[in-house]
């Protein structure tokens, strides 16, 4: 029986779900940067 921590026995669905999670995290981070661009720019200038 496979467990969550056992990546070697992952199913194709597990791999797809991991890809989806990664993409969602990437998009959320990008949206957060865009929303708070002025803060990031100010921090770069310090």
C-alpha positions in Angstrom: 0.0 0.0 0.0 1.4 3.4 -1.0 1.6 6.3 1.4 1.7 10.0 0.8 5.5 10.2 1.5 6.3 7.3 -0.9 7.0 9.1 -4.2 8.3 6.1 -6.0 4.9 4.4 -6.0 3.0 7.5 -7.1 0.3 7.1 -9.7 0.0 9.2 -12.8 -2.8 11.0 -11.0 -0.5 11.9 -8.1 2.0 13.4 -10.6 -0.7 15.4 -12.3 -2.0 16.7 -8.9 1.5 17.7 -7.9 1.9 19.6 -11.2 -1.4 21.4 -10.6 -0.4 22.3 -7.1 3.0 23.7 -8.3 1.3 25.8 -11.0 -1.3 27.1 -8.5 1.5 28.2 -6.1 3.4 29.8 -8.9 0.3 31.7 -10.1 -0.5 32.8 -6.6 3.0 34.1 -6.0 3.0 35.9 -9.3 -0.4 37.6 -8.5 0.9 38.6 -5.0 4.0 40.2 -6.5 1.9 42.0 -9.1 -0.5 43.2 -6.4 2.2 44.5 -4.1 4.7 45.6 -6.8 5.3 49.0 -5.2 6.5 47.3 -2.0 8.9 45.0 -3.8 10.2 48.0 -5.8 10.7 50.0 -2.6 12.6 47.1 -1.0 14.9 46.8 -4.0 15.8 50.5 -3.8 16.9 50.3 -0.1 
